[in-house]
Amino acid sequence: MKLGSVSQEEEKVRELEKINLNLKEELKRRDSSLFIEQEARNRLGLGKPGETAIIVEEAGISKAQKQDQQAKTNFQKWVELFRI
């Protein structure tokens, strides 16, 4: 085995360890009660007892405009928002 290939493999291991650490942190965040509550509110429309959910419809946006917005990347949407 060459010295260069060993250092390349060590670099791969370091990168994989970083990815693994990030995934563990994301799992910890998603396992929190705050995250679960936010997801229940945002995705399922649930709320705490006594709260009233308000749904705002997107009035005046055509189907073609919606499809155009969905085709854009998040970066493109931010650029448009701030007119960079």
Protein Blocks (a to p, Z undefined) as FASTA:
>chain_A
ZZklmmmmmmmmmmmmmmmmmmmmmmmmmmpmklmmmmmmmmnopacehiacdddddehi
afklmmmmmmpcfklmmmmmnoZZ
